[in-house]
Structures are given as structure tokens and as C-alpha cells.
Amino acid sequence: MNDEPVDPLTSDTEVQHPRRRRTKAVTIETTSETPPTADPVDGAVAPTPAHDSPQPSPSLLSWDEPSVSGRPAEQLFEVEIDIRQQSEQQPAPQAALGQFAAGVIRFIGENLQRMTNEQVERINSMLQGVDLRDYLDPDFWKGVGMILQYQINEQVSFIQRRLRGEYSTDPFGMDREIIEIARPFLSFMYSTWWRVTATGLEHVPASGRALLVANHSGVLPWDGAMIATAVFNEHPAQNERIVRSLHLHWFSTLPIIAPTLAALGQVPGIPENAIRLLEQDELVCVFPEGLKGVGKLFKDRYKLARFGRGGFVQAALRTRSPIIPVAVVGAEEIYPMLANAEGIAKLFGFPYFPLTPFFPWLGLLGVIPLPTRWSITFCPPIATDEYDTDAADDPITVLALSERVRETIQEVINQKLAERTSVF
């Protein structure tokens, strides 16, 4: 397994709220003579229909009861739904902008769930005079920009507190507080930026060990993050399982990247770590293509590289863990890698240095991934409990299982590519 180091990133996403009937008033009321009713589907608070009795005038964004219980976020989720409904009646450009605006509102709302009363009141004051439903108004984006900047500043304070050592981790360095911080952003990338469609999640066990095996691509390991987000947010059991991805050991040598990956639940890709996590009944994800996959040239997109010597199969056999092939389509185009500047890579000690149409020519802007549309398919599991544990030392068995997984993933990728009508 050392020969096929695998790459990272973690979990998160949003619970899809069902669409509700459009109401006359889309601003968020702070008081009401008739108590709001609970939505029987997801428990979110729905606006009360208008009555003949006079109603107090609503304010644009203040909360009934400022609290860290999540109610302010629920009200923002109502605004998100309203914006999505409005966008459905708009021409294509305005509709796309509306869907993006709704995603930003949800991102803010998920961050708001972890904020204190004082922080919520501060955000409320920033939005006085801003109509949150009018995403075509420049003031909407100005207000949203101020909130995002404020939330970023709060995250800086959070980091400063952690630098003083006020946190705890598991034996691998995973920090659930950091995962909670990253979750809204990953959910935004999942549902709004890449509009990921995940199928076959019923094949992922709600509890107990399993080994996810996925194709690798995209220059940066966003695919691992989106796989974890799909499981965390959309698994039928809704039990928020965290996927522990194994990453290239090279990342462990980087000063800032290494602790960040560890905090997000990622682990260096060595056999001992895979076996230990599986023995603890964790959900582990590996990318057997390693560097050959993530640093793939655009002309070779969706052509799976060799799966090394089958180290992931040995880990599954030794721990009797089911193997679940995972096919990712859409990640190959987020950074179209036209060439690998090997000389620059060696100079900085990188495994590769990508040259894309945007990077390094546009600087940091070139790091922004293209908003392609993704699909992630979780295939039926391949059982390993029918083998003896010593089968892990049989090269023929290991190779046969490795090729079976690889062929399954390639077949699903080819099928999804044939069904795809547009990259975006």
C-alpha cells in the first residue's frame, strides 16, 4: 500500500429542505400573534398564513428569539427556499444567479448555527435595510459580502483560541470542531458550486467498517472531500458518518497542510493506518491511482491508471471489510491540466506542478476550480468475508480483486460519461 499513497479531504453538506408554498411576505417576521407552525417534514419553522387580524410589520432580518439553538439559521433557510422559488420563474441567467444566491444564504445560515447571540445580533444589524429576497439588487450582495467578511473574522478569532491549545483531538488528530467549521463551505461546494448528484449511498453501511475505493483526479483532492460530503449529508441513515480518507504521505511534510488534513480526519496513506481505522469500524476511503490519478493530464481524463500492487485489497482482506467501488465524474475538468512543469516541481519539492489554462497565469485566481457538474456513484459492495485472512498474502487473489474493482469503476465512469449532456 506504500506504493499507492492516496489523497485526502473530508466531510460535510446540507439537508435538502422541501419546497414550500410561496407566501405573500418573504421577509422574516420578528413577532407574530399566531405562533408559527412546524414543518412535519424537517421541523423547520414555516411562515403563518395571513389572517384578517392586523399583523405587526416585519423587519428585514431580526430573529424571534436570538439563540444558538439554530432558529436564526432556520429563518434563513426559509429565505433560501423563497429565493429558489423566485429563480424558477426567471430567465436562465437570473435563474442561475438565484440558485447561487440561495446557496450563499444557506452557507451563511449553517455558519450562523454555531454563533452566539451577540454575533447573531451583529449580523442582524449589518442587514438592516437589505431585502434578502431581492438577489438582483446590488445591496443584497453588498450585505452578504459584509456578513461573509464578519464570519471570516470570527473564524480568525477561533483559530487564535486554538493556537493557545484550547482544543482536543482523537489519536489520529481529527478535531470535530474543525470539521464543523469546514462543513458549511464543503456543503456549498457540493450543492451549489458543483451541484453533485450522488447515487448508490444505500450501499454504504450506516455503521461498521467498509473500504471505499475511488478514482482520483482534479489536481487537488477535491474528490475526496465531495465523497465524504455525500456520505455525511445524504446517506439514508442520516447519521453523519465521517469518511477517513488516506492521503499521500508527502502532504504530512507540509507545515500548514499536514495539521489541517489531520484535523479534518484525514490520515497518511500507509497500510498500518488503513488497517487500524478499519479495525475500529471506521469508513475509510482510498485512491489507489495515487499521484498517477490526481496529476493526470487533461488528455488522459477518465482513463484509470494502474492500481499499484493492491495494497487496499490486502487491508480489506486482513480486516474482512467490504470494498465499495466509487466512480466520480466531473472532477477531471475542474483544473484542466495541460502539462506538468517537472522542473518547477523538482525545484519546490512538489510531486508535480500543474499548468492549466488559468494557473499559474492568473495567480491565486487560477486556483479557483471550474463549476462543473459532478456525479458520484457508490457501487454495490464486494464482500471479503468469504476469504481467509491469509488470502491477503496471495498475489493472485489480491490482483484479481484489484482488477475487479478497477473494471467496475471504469465501467460506471464510461456509462456516466455517455449519459452526460454537458460538463457544466
Phi, psi and chi 1 to 4 in degrees:
 res  aa     phi    psi   chi1   chi2   chi3   chi4
   1 MET       -  -18.7 -162.7  151.6  168.8      -
   2 ASN   -63.2  -27.4  -89.9  -36.0      -      -
   3 ASP   -77.4   -7.7   61.8  -52.4      -      -
   4 GLU  -133.5   59.8   53.1 -159.6   51.5      -
   5 PRO   -55.1  146.1    7.3   -7.4      -      -
   6 VAL  -123.1  158.3 -113.3      -      -      -
   7 ASP  -106.8  171.2  -87.8  -10.3      -      -
   8 PRO  -111.6 -162.0   39.3  -34.2      -      -
   9 LEU   105.8  162.5  -88.9  137.6      -      -
  10 THR  -115.4 -152.0  -12.7      -      -      -
  11 SER   -90.0  168.9   53.2      -      -      -
  12 ASP   139.3  163.1 -133.5  -30.9      -      -
  13 THR   170.2 -168.0 -161.0      -      -      -
  14 GLU  -107.4  148.4   71.0 -163.8   47.6      -
  15 VAL   -79.5  129.2  176.2      -      -      -
  16 GLN   -75.3  122.1  -63.2  -66.2  -32.8      -
  17 HIS   -88.0  133.6  -69.8 -104.4      -      -
  18 PRO   -65.6  152.8   22.8  -31.6      -      -
  19 ARG   -71.7  141.3  -60.7 -171.4 -176.0  -80.8
  20 ARG  -115.7  163.5  -64.0  177.5  175.6   82.5
  21 ARG   -62.0  137.2  176.5  179.0   57.2   83.0
  22 ARG   -69.8  131.0  176.5  143.6  163.6   76.7
  23 THR  -100.3  164.4   57.3      -      -      -
  24 LYS   -66.1  -43.4  -69.1 -176.6  178.7  179.5
  25 ALA  -105.6  125.7      -      -      -      -
  26 VAL  -107.4   -1.0  -65.9      -      -      -
  27 THR   -77.5  162.6   49.5      -      -      -
  28 ILE   -95.5  115.9  -57.7  174.1      -      -
  29 GLU   -78.2  144.1  -61.0 -166.4   12.1      -
  30 THR   -94.3  -24.5   54.7      -      -      -
  31 THR  -138.4  161.2   57.0      -      -      -
  32 SER  -161.5  138.9  173.6      -      -      -
  33 GLU   -74.9  -26.8  -67.2 -178.1    3.3      -
  34 THR  -107.1  123.3  -55.6      -      -      -
  35 PRO   -60.9  145.7   18.6  -26.4      -      -
  36 PRO   -65.9  152.8   23.5  -31.5      -      -
  37 THR   -99.4  149.9   57.8      -      -      -
  38 ALA   -86.9  137.2      -      -      -      -
  39 ASP   -70.5  121.0 -169.7  -41.5      -      -
  40 PRO   -66.5  -13.9   25.0  -32.6      -      -
  41 VAL   -83.8  -52.4  178.0      -      -      -
  42 ASP  -126.6    4.0   58.2    8.8      -      -
  43 GLY    81.3    0.6      -      -      -      -
  44 ALA   -72.5  152.9      -      -      -      -
  45 VAL   -82.6  125.8  176.5      -      -      -
  46 ALA  -104.1  147.7      -      -      -      -
  47 PRO   -64.1  145.4  -17.5   28.8      -      -
  48 THR   -81.8  132.6  -54.7      -      -      -
  49 PRO   -58.1  150.2  -20.6   30.3      -      -
  50 ALA   -68.4  145.7      -      -      -      -
  51 HIS  -123.3  174.0  -61.6  -76.5      -      -
  52 ASP   -69.3  -28.5  -65.2  -25.5      -      -
  53 SER   -67.4  144.8   56.8      -      -      -
  54 PRO   -61.4  139.5   22.0  -31.2      -      -
  55 GLN  -111.6  145.1  -61.6  -68.8  -43.4      -
  56 PRO   -64.9  148.5   19.0  -27.2      -      -
  57 SER   -71.4  136.6   58.6      -      -      -
  58 PRO   -79.7  154.1   28.2  -31.4      -      -
  59 SER  -102.8  165.1   63.4      -      -      -
  60 LEU   -74.5  -36.8  -70.9  172.2      -      -
  61 LEU  -159.9   78.8 -173.5   63.3      -      -
  62 SER  -132.8  157.9   56.3      -      -      -
  63 TRP  -104.3  149.2  -40.2  113.1      -      -
  64 ASP   -57.2  -51.2  -66.0  -19.9      -      -
  65 GLU  -140.6   91.8  -63.6  176.3    1.7      -
  66 PRO   -51.8  128.0  -25.2   34.3      -      -
  67 SER  -165.1  154.5  143.0      -      -      -
  68 VAL   -85.5    9.6  -67.4      -      -      -
  69 SER   -73.8  -12.7   65.2      -      -      -
  70 GLY   110.4   -6.7      -      -      -      -
  71 ARG   -60.5  -43.7  173.6  155.9  174.4   74.0
  72 PRO   -56.0  -41.0  -24.2   34.5      -      -
  73 ALA   -64.7  -38.8      -      -      -      -
  74 GLU   -61.3  -38.4  -69.5  173.1   -1.6      -
  75 GLN   -66.3  -37.4  -67.8 -179.5  -46.0      -
  76 LEU   -66.8  -34.9  -85.6 -179.3      -      -
  77 PHE   -64.1  -32.6  -64.0  151.8      -      -
  78 GLU   -64.1  -41.2  -66.1  -69.5  -24.3      -
  79 VAL   -64.7  -40.2  174.9      -      -      -
  80 GLU   -57.1  -46.5  172.9 -148.7   -8.1      -
  81 ILE   -62.4  -40.5  -66.8  170.2      -      -
  82 ASP   -62.8  -42.0 -174.2   80.2      -      -
  83 ILE   -64.1  -41.6  -68.6  176.5      -      -
  84 ARG   -61.6  -39.6  -66.9 -167.7 -170.4  -81.5
  85 GLN   -66.0  -41.5  -69.5  174.1  -23.4      -
  86 GLN   -62.2  -42.7  -71.4 -175.2   68.8      -
  87 SER   -64.5  -26.9   67.4      -      -      -
  88 GLU   -65.7  -20.5  -68.6  174.8   -7.7      -
  89 GLN   -98.6    5.9  -54.7  169.6   13.5      -
  90 GLN  -102.5  159.6  -60.9  -68.8  -26.3      -
  91 PRO   -61.5  167.4  -18.9   29.7      -      -
  92 ALA   -51.9  -50.8      -      -      -      -
  93 PRO   -62.2  -44.3  -20.9   33.3      -      -
  94 GLN   -68.4  -33.3  -70.0   90.3  -25.5      -
  95 ALA   -65.7  -42.9      -      -      -      -
  96 ALA   -63.9  -41.1      -      -      -      -
  97 LEU   -64.2  -37.4 -179.1   62.1      -      -
  98 GLY   -64.3  -42.1      -      -      -      -
  99 GLN   -63.8  -39.0  -67.9  -62.2  -43.0      -
 100 PHE   -65.6  -43.6 -178.4   78.5      -      -
 101 ALA   -61.0  -40.4      -      -      -      -
 102 ALA   -63.0  -39.0      -      -      -      -
 103 GLY   -64.4  -38.1      -      -      -      -
 104 VAL   -66.0  -41.6  172.7      -      -      -
 105 ILE   -61.2  -41.5  -70.7  -65.1      -      -
 106 ARG   -65.2  -40.6  168.1  162.9  -73.4  -80.2
 107 PHE   -58.4  -44.7  174.0   67.1      -      -
 108 ILE   -64.3  -42.5  -68.7  172.6      -      -
 109 GLY   -63.7  -38.8      -      -      -      -
 110 GLU   -68.2  -36.5  -70.2 -179.6  -18.9      -
 111 ASN   -66.7  -33.9  -86.3  -39.1      -      -
 112 LEU   -65.5  -26.8 -147.0   61.4      -      -
 113 GLN   -61.7  -24.2  -71.0  177.9  -46.3      -
 114 ARG  -101.3    4.1  -67.0 -177.9  -60.1  -84.4
 115 MET   -92.5  158.2  -72.0 -169.1  161.4      -
 116 THR   -81.8  169.0   63.7      -      -      -
 117 ASN   -56.6  -42.6  -68.1   -6.5      -      -
 118 GLU   -63.1  -40.6 -178.2 -179.8   -5.0      -
 119 GLN   -68.2  -38.6  -68.9  169.7  -31.9      -
 120 VAL   -63.1  -43.0  169.8      -      -      -
 121 GLU   -63.9  -35.0  -69.7  170.9   -0.3      -
 122 ARG   -64.5  -44.1  171.0   63.3  175.4  156.8
 123 ILE   -65.7  -37.9  -72.1  177.7      -      -
 124 ASN   -60.1  -41.5 -175.3   45.9      -      -
 125 SER   -67.6  -30.5   66.2      -      -      -
 126 MET   -66.7  -28.1  -69.2  179.5 -178.8      -
 127 LEU   -99.1    8.0  -74.2  174.4      -      -
 128 GLN   -61.7  127.1  -68.6  -56.6  -43.7      -
 129 GLY    88.8   -0.2      -      -      -      -
 130 VAL  -104.0  124.3  177.4      -      -      -
 131 ASP   -85.3  107.9 -173.9   -4.4      -      -
 132 LEU   -69.2  -15.0  -76.4 -177.8      -      -
 133 ARG   -85.1  -21.0   65.0  176.4  178.6  170.8
 134 ASP   -92.0   80.7 -169.6    2.4      -      -
 135 TYR   -75.5   -6.9   60.1   87.5      -      -
 136 LEU   -87.9   -6.9  -62.6  177.2      -      -
 137 ASP   -85.8  128.1 -173.9  -13.3      -      -
 138 PRO   -54.9  -29.8  -25.1   33.9      -      -
 139 ASP   -64.8  -29.2  -76.2  -16.9      -      -
 140 PHE   -59.4  -50.1  170.1   90.7      -      -
 141 TRP   -70.9  -30.8  -64.2  101.5      -      -
 142 LYS   -65.6  -44.5 -178.6  178.9  178.7 -178.8
 143 GLY   -65.3  -43.0      -      -      -      -
 144 VAL   -61.8  -40.3  164.3      -      -      -
 145 GLY   -61.9  -40.0      -      -      -      -
 146 MET   -64.9  -39.2  -71.3 -169.7  -60.7      -
 147 ILE   -65.8  -45.3  -64.7  175.3      -      -
 148 LEU   -61.2  -40.9  -68.8  174.8      -      -
 149 GLN   -63.9  -41.0 -178.4  177.9    1.2      -
 150 TYR   -63.1  -42.9  175.7   74.4      -      -
 151 GLN   -66.4  -34.5  -70.0 -174.0  -25.6      -
 152 ILE   -64.8  -42.7  -71.3  172.2      -      -
 153 ASN   -61.6  -36.4  -68.1  -21.9      -      -
 154 GLU   -66.9  -34.9  -69.5  -59.7  -42.8      -
 155 GLN   -67.4  -33.8  -59.8  -53.6  -29.1      -
 156 VAL   -62.1  -43.3  170.9      -      -      -
 157 SER   -62.0  -38.1  -60.8      -      -      -
 158 PHE   -61.4  -43.8  164.5   79.6      -      -
 159 ILE   -63.9  -40.5  -67.5  172.4      -      -
 160 GLN   -61.2  -38.8  -69.1  173.3  -19.1      -
 161 ARG   -64.0  -39.5  172.8  174.8   63.3   80.3
 162 ARG   -69.7  -31.6  -64.3  179.8   60.4   80.6
 163 LEU   -63.5  -20.7  -70.4  174.9      -      -
 164 ARG   -83.9    1.8  -62.5 -167.5  -64.7  -92.8
 165 GLY    88.5   16.7      -      -      -      -
 166 GLU   -91.2   67.6  -58.1  173.0   10.4      -
 167 TYR  -163.0  170.9   64.4   95.4      -      -
 168 SER  -138.7  154.6   60.2      -      -      -
 169 THR  -136.5  170.0   65.9      -      -      -
 170 ASP   -87.6  178.1   79.4  -13.9      -      -
 171 PRO   -58.1  -24.3  -26.9   34.6      -      -
 172 PHE   -91.7   -2.5  -72.4   96.9      -      -
 173 GLY    95.8    4.4      -      -      -      -
 174 MET   -68.9  133.7 -175.4  178.1   73.4      -
 175 ASP  -123.0  109.0 -172.1  -32.0      -      -
 176 ARG   -65.2  -26.1  -70.2 -175.2  175.6  -89.0
 177 GLU   -66.3  -40.0 -165.5  174.6   25.9      -
 178 ILE   -66.9  -39.3  -70.4  -68.8      -      -
 179 ILE   -61.5  -40.8  -68.1  175.4      -      -
 180 GLU   -63.2  -36.0  -71.5  -64.2  -38.7      -
 181 ILE   -67.8  -40.7  -68.8  -65.2      -      -
 182 ALA   -78.1  -21.2      -      -      -      -
 183 ARG   -58.4  -47.2 -176.9  174.9  -57.8  153.1
 184 PRO   -59.4  -39.4  -24.8   34.6      -      -
 185 PHE   -65.8  -45.1  172.9   70.1      -      -
 186 LEU   -65.5  -35.1  -66.6  175.9      -      -
 187 SER   -65.7  -38.8  -65.3      -      -      -
 188 PHE   -62.9  -46.3  170.8   81.0      -      -
 189 MET   -63.2  -37.7  -62.8  -60.0  -68.7      -
 190 TYR   -68.7  -52.4 -179.4   90.8      -      -
 191 SER   -92.2  -29.1   61.1      -      -      -
 192 THR  -106.2  -44.7  -58.1      -      -      -
 193 TRP   -77.6  -51.2 -167.8 -104.0      -      -
 194 TRP  -101.7   -9.2  -74.1  -47.6      -      -
 195 ARG    46.8   55.6  -66.0  141.4  -65.5  157.7
 196 VAL   -69.0  136.9  179.4      -      -      -
 197 THR  -110.9  118.5  -60.3      -      -      -
 198 ALA  -109.6  130.4      -      -      -      -
 199 THR  -128.7  156.5   56.7      -      -      -
 200 GLY    80.1   14.7      -      -      -      -
 201 LEU   -64.2  -18.7  -80.4  162.0      -      -
 202 GLU   -65.9  -17.0   67.0  -83.5    6.6      -
 203 HIS   -79.3  -14.0  -60.9  -51.0      -      -
 204 VAL   -86.6  122.8  178.8      -      -      -
 205 PRO   -63.6  141.1   22.6  -32.3      -      -
 206 ALA   -71.2  -21.5      -      -      -      -
 207 SER  -151.5  161.7   60.9      -      -      -
 208 GLY    87.9  172.0      -      -      -      -
 209 ARG   -77.9  150.5   66.7 -168.9   65.9  175.5
 210 ALA  -166.2  152.0      -      -      -      -
 211 LEU  -116.3  112.6 -176.1   66.3      -      -
 212 LEU   -85.4  132.0  -53.4 -179.3      -      -
 213 VAL  -123.6  116.7 -177.7      -      -      -
 214 ALA  -126.1  156.5      -      -      -      -
 215 ASN   -73.6  152.7   58.1  -57.8      -      -
 216 HIS  -117.8  143.3 -143.5    1.6      -      -
 217 SER  -171.8  175.0   59.8      -      -      -
 218 GLY    94.9   15.1      -      -      -      -
 219 VAL    66.9  -54.5  176.6      -      -      -
 220 LEU  -109.5  148.9  -65.7  178.3      -      -
 221 PRO   -78.4   52.3   29.2  -35.3      -      -
 222 TRP   -66.3  -27.0  -76.8  105.8      -      -
 223 ASP   -60.7  -39.3   42.1   16.0      -      -
 224 GLY   -62.6  -40.2      -      -      -      -
 225 ALA   -64.8  -40.0      -      -      -      -
 226 MET   -74.1  -33.2  -66.1  -58.1  100.0      -
 227 ILE   -62.1  -45.3  -70.5  171.1      -      -
 228 ALA   -64.5  -38.3      -      -      -      -
 229 THR   -66.6  -39.9  -60.1      -      -      -
 230 ALA   -59.8  -45.6      -      -      -      -
 231 VAL   -67.2  -42.8  172.6      -      -      -
 232 PHE   -65.6  -41.4 -169.7   94.1      -      -
 233 ASN   -96.7  -28.3  -68.5  -29.7      -      -
 234 GLU  -119.4    3.6  -60.8 -159.6   51.9      -
 235 HIS   -62.7  137.7 -166.6  -80.5      -      -
 236 PRO   -54.2  -31.6  -24.6   32.7      -      -
 237 ALA   -74.0  -18.9      -      -      -      -
 238 GLN    49.6   43.4  -72.5  -65.3  -65.4      -
 239 ASN  -107.8   13.6   58.3   -7.7      -      -
 240 GLU    54.7   51.7  -58.8 -176.2  -18.6      -
 241 ARG   -69.8  140.6  -71.2 -155.0   74.6  177.9
 242 ILE   -98.9  127.4  -65.6  176.5      -      -
 243 VAL   -88.3  128.5  175.5      -      -      -
 244 ARG   -99.6   97.9  -49.2  -63.4  -65.9  -91.8
 245 SER   -82.4  142.9  -65.3      -      -      -
 246 LEU   -94.4  132.0  -58.3 -171.3      -      -
 247 HIS  -118.9  166.4   62.6   75.4      -      -
 248 LEU   -55.0  132.9  -72.9  168.8      -      -
 249 HIS   -61.1  -23.8 -173.2   66.6      -      -
 250 TRP   -58.1  -34.8  173.5   76.7      -      -
 251 PHE   -63.6  -24.9  -75.4  107.2      -      -
 252 SER   -69.7  -12.4  -58.6      -      -      -
 253 THR   -91.7   -7.3   65.2      -      -      -
 254 LEU   -88.3  133.0  -57.4  179.7      -      -
 255 PRO   -57.3  -47.5  -21.2   30.6      -      -
 256 ILE   -96.0  -39.6  -62.1  176.8      -      -
 257 ILE   -62.2  -43.3  -60.0  -62.5      -      -
 258 ALA   -58.0  -53.5      -      -      -      -
 259 PRO   -66.0  -30.5   19.9  -30.4      -      -
 260 THR   -66.4  -46.0  -59.7      -      -      -
 261 LEU   -61.8  -41.6  -68.9  175.7      -      -
 262 ALA   -62.6  -42.6      -      -      -      -
 263 ALA   -63.0  -33.0      -      -      -      -
 264 LEU   -81.8    2.2  -68.8  172.6      -      -
 265 GLY    96.6    7.1      -      -      -      -
 266 GLN   -88.3  152.4  -48.5  -45.4  -58.6      -
 267 VAL  -134.3  141.7  180.0      -      -      -
 268 PRO   -54.7  140.5  -26.5   35.1      -      -
 269 GLY   -82.6   73.4      -      -      -      -
 270 ILE  -120.6  151.1   58.3  176.9      -      -
 271 PRO   -55.3  -40.2  -22.4   32.2      -      -
 272 GLU   -59.8  -38.9  -67.5   78.7    9.6      -
 273 ASN   -67.5  -41.6  -74.4  -19.6      -      -
 274 ALA   -61.5  -46.7      -      -      -      -
 275 ILE   -64.7  -43.2  -67.5  173.0      -      -
 276 ARG   -63.2  -43.2 -176.9  178.0  172.7 -169.7
 277 LEU   -65.7  -42.2  -73.8  167.9      -      -
 278 LEU   -66.0  -37.9  -70.9  170.1      -      -
 279 GLU   -65.1  -21.9  -72.9  176.9  -17.7      -
 280 GLN   -91.8   14.5  -66.4  175.4    1.2      -
 281 ASP    61.7   35.7  -73.3  -24.5      -      -
 282 GLU   -87.6  164.7  -64.5  -87.9   11.4      -
 283 LEU   -99.0  111.8 -160.8   55.7      -      -
 284 VAL  -111.5  139.6  179.2      -      -      -
 285 CYS  -120.8  131.3 -176.2      -      -      -
 286 VAL  -126.3  157.0  -60.8      -      -      -
 287 PHE  -127.2   87.7  -59.2   86.9      -      -
 288 PRO   -61.7  -19.3  -20.6   31.8      -      -
 289 GLU   -68.6  -24.8  -68.1  176.7  -78.4      -
 290 GLY    57.7 -137.7      -      -      -      -
 291 LEU   -62.3  -31.3  -83.2  176.1      -      -
 292 LYS   -62.1  -26.5  -59.4 -174.2  -64.0  -68.8
 293 GLY   -89.7  -51.2      -      -      -      -
 294 VAL   -69.4  -27.6   74.6      -      -      -
 295 GLY  -101.4   28.3      -      -      -      -
 296 LYS   -73.0  140.3 -168.2 -176.7  -56.6  176.9
 297 LEU   -72.0  154.5  -65.3  179.6      -      -
 298 PHE   -61.0  -34.2 -171.8   66.3      -      -
 299 LYS   -67.7  -18.6   66.3 -178.5  179.9   65.9
 300 ASP  -103.4   15.5  -62.6  -37.7      -      -
 301 ARG   -59.2  142.7   60.6 -167.6 -178.4  -80.5
 302 TYR    62.8   18.5  -59.9  118.2      -      -
 303 LYS  -108.2  106.5  -60.8  174.0 -176.6  176.3
 304 LEU   -63.6  132.7  -93.3   64.4      -      -
 305 ALA   -78.2  171.0      -      -      -      -
 306 ARG   -62.0  145.1 -170.1  175.8   66.9   87.2
 307 PHE   -91.0   34.0  -86.8   14.5      -      -
 308 GLY    61.2 -145.6      -      -      -      -
 309 ARG  -101.8   14.5  -66.2 -167.5  -67.1  -90.7
 310 GLY    81.3   32.8      -      -      -      -
 311 GLY   -61.0  -32.7      -      -      -      -
 312 PHE   -68.4  -33.6   70.9   92.9      -      -
 313 VAL   -66.8  -40.8  173.5      -      -      -
 314 GLN   -61.3  -41.4  -68.4  176.8  -45.1      -
 315 ALA   -63.8  -40.9      -      -      -      -
 316 ALA   -66.3  -41.3      -      -      -      -
 317 LEU   -67.1  -41.3  -70.5  171.5      -      -
 318 ARG   -66.3  -27.8  -66.1 -170.9 -165.6  -75.3
 319 THR  -108.4    2.9   58.0      -      -      -
 320 ARG    53.4   46.8  -67.4  178.6  171.1  -90.2
 321 SER  -100.3  135.6  -56.7      -      -      -
 322 PRO   -66.0  144.3   23.2  -32.4      -      -
 323 ILE  -102.6  125.4  -60.2  173.5      -      -
 324 ILE  -114.2  105.5  -57.4  174.6      -      -
 325 PRO   -66.0  141.0  -18.6   31.8      -      -
 326 VAL  -129.9  125.3 -178.3      -      -      -
 327 ALA  -109.2  123.3      -      -      -      -
 328 VAL  -112.2  124.3 -178.9      -      -      -
 329 VAL  -122.6  130.9  171.3      -      -      -
 330 GLY   123.9  -27.4      -      -      -      -
 331 ALA   -75.7  -21.1      -      -      -      -
 332 GLU   -65.9  -24.2  -62.8  -84.9   12.2      -
 333 GLU  -100.2   -1.5  -65.7   90.8   -1.2      -
 334 ILE   -70.6  -30.7   62.9  173.5      -      -
 335 TYR  -134.6   85.1  -61.1  113.1      -      -
 336 PRO   -61.4  101.7  -19.1   31.7      -      -
 337 MET   -83.6  107.7 -174.8  170.3  166.3      -
 338 LEU   -85.3  -30.0  -55.2  179.4      -      -
 339 ALA  -159.1  162.5      -      -      -      -
 340 ASN  -115.5  113.4  175.9   19.5      -      -
 341 ALA   -78.9   84.7      -      -      -      -
 342 GLU   -62.9  -35.6  -63.7 -179.0    2.6      -
 343 GLY   -62.6  -44.1      -      -      -      -
 344 ILE   -66.9  -39.1  -60.3  176.9      -      -
 345 ALA   -60.3  -44.8      -      -      -      -
 346 LYS   -65.6  -36.3  -69.8  179.8 -179.5  178.2
 347 LEU   -60.6  -40.9  179.7   64.0      -      -
 348 PHE   -97.4   -1.4  -69.6  100.2      -      -
 349 GLY    76.1   24.0      -      -      -      -
 350 PHE   -88.5  153.2  -64.0  162.4      -      -
 351 PRO   -68.6  -28.0    9.0  -13.1      -      -
 352 TYR  -161.1  160.9   56.7   87.8      -      -
 353 PHE  -130.9  104.5 -169.3   89.6      -      -
 354 PRO   -73.9  142.2   28.4  -34.8      -      -
 355 LEU  -115.5  114.2  -61.7  179.1      -      -
 356 THR  -118.0  174.9   77.0      -      -      -
 357 PRO   -61.5  -16.4  -25.5   35.0      -      -
 358 PHE  -119.0  -23.7  -50.2  103.8      -      -
 359 PHE  -119.7  135.4 -178.4   84.9      -      -
 360 PRO   -91.1   11.5   33.7  -35.0      -      -
 361 TRP   -62.0  -34.7  -29.1  113.0      -      -
 362 LEU  -101.2   13.6  -61.1 -177.9      -      -
 363 GLY    63.8 -136.2      -      -      -      -
 364 LEU   -65.4  -26.4  -69.0  178.6      -      -
 365 LEU   -62.6  -28.7  -71.3  177.0      -      -
 366 GLY   -70.1  -10.8      -      -      -      -
 367 VAL   -85.1  -15.8 -179.2      -      -      -
 368 ILE   -67.8  122.0  -61.0  175.0      -      -
 369 PRO   -72.2  149.7   27.2  -33.7      -      -
 370 LEU   -70.4  144.8  -66.4  177.1      -      -
 371 PRO   -81.5   62.9   31.3  -34.7      -      -
 372 THR   -72.9  166.3   58.5      -      -      -
 373 ARG  -100.3  128.5 -171.7 -179.9  -67.1  -88.4
 374 TRP  -106.0  155.9  -71.8   30.6      -      -
 375 SER  -133.7  138.8   70.6      -      -      -
 376 ILE  -125.2  120.7  -59.6  177.2      -      -
 377 THR  -114.3  120.9  -55.0      -      -      -
 378 PHE   -95.7  113.9  -63.2   84.1      -      -
 379 CYS   -83.7  162.8  -56.6      -      -      -
 380 PRO   -57.0  143.0  -26.3   35.2      -      -
 381 PRO   -69.5  150.3   23.3  -31.1      -      -
 382 ILE  -102.9  115.9  -61.8  172.9      -      -
 383 ALA   -72.6  144.0      -      -      -      -
 384 THR  -119.7   -6.9   59.8      -      -      -
 385 ASP   -73.1   -8.0   52.3    6.4      -      -
 386 GLU   -80.9   -9.1   60.7 -170.6   59.2      -
 387 TYR  -100.0  152.1  -62.6   92.3      -      -
 388 ASP   -74.5  155.2  -65.1  -30.8      -      -
 389 THR   -63.8  -26.0   54.1      -      -      -
 390 ASP   -74.6   -4.6   57.6    3.8      -      -
 391 ALA   -65.0  -20.3      -      -      -      -
 392 ALA   -64.6  -20.2      -      -      -      -
 393 ASP   -96.9    3.0  -60.8  -42.3      -      -
 394 ASP   -96.1  107.3  178.9    9.6      -      -
 395 PRO   -60.8  -31.0   19.3  -29.6      -      -
 396 ILE   -67.8  -45.9  -64.0  178.3      -      -
 397 THR   -62.6  -44.4  -58.8      -      -      -
 398 VAL   -62.8  -46.0  170.9      -      -      -
 399 LEU   -64.4  -40.3  179.2   60.9      -      -
 400 ALA   -63.4  -45.1      -      -      -      -
 401 LEU   -66.4  -39.7  -78.3  172.9      -      -
 402 SER   -61.0  -44.8  178.8      -      -      -
 403 GLU   -68.3  -34.3  -78.6  -57.5  -55.9      -
 404 ARG   -63.0  -42.8  179.2 -178.6  172.4 -173.7
 405 VAL   -65.1  -46.6  173.4      -      -      -
 406 ARG   -61.0  -45.0 -176.5  178.7  178.8  -82.5
 407 GLU   -64.8  -36.5  -70.3  171.9    2.7      -
 408 THR   -62.9  -47.3  -60.9      -      -      -
 409 ILE   -63.5  -44.4  -63.9  173.4      -      -
 410 GLN   -62.9  -39.5 -174.7   69.6   71.8      -
 411 GLU   -63.2  -43.7 -178.0  179.9  -13.4      -
 412 VAL   -67.6  -39.6  174.3      -      -      -
 413 ILE   -59.5  -46.8  -72.9  175.6      -      -
 414 ASN   -60.3  -39.1  -65.5  -19.0      -      -
 415 GLN   -65.8  -45.5  176.9 -174.0  -17.2      -
 416 LYS   -65.6  -36.6  -68.6  -64.0 -179.9  179.4
 417 LEU   -65.5  -37.9  -71.2  174.8      -      -
 418 ALA   -66.9  -31.5      -      -      -      -
 419 GLU   -83.1  -19.6  -64.1  172.3   -5.7      -
 420 ARG   -71.8  130.9 -172.8  169.5   66.3  167.2
 421 THR   -97.8  -21.9   57.3      -      -      -
 422 SER  -156.1  145.7  172.1      -      -      -
 423 VAL   -66.5  -34.7  172.6      -      -      -
 424 PHE  -105.2      -  -61.3   96.7      -      -
